[in-house]
C-alpha cells in the first residue's frame, strides 16, 4: 500500500507541473477510491 502511494506520488511529480493542481487533485481522488475499493474488496464489511 505504501509503495503504491509512493509510486503514484512519484509519477504525479514527474508528469504534472507544480502549478497545475487539477490533475494532482484528480489523481489523489482516484488513488483514494482505488484504496477504498481494494480495502473493501479484501475485507468486506
Beta strands, then each sheet from edge to edge (+ up, - down):
end
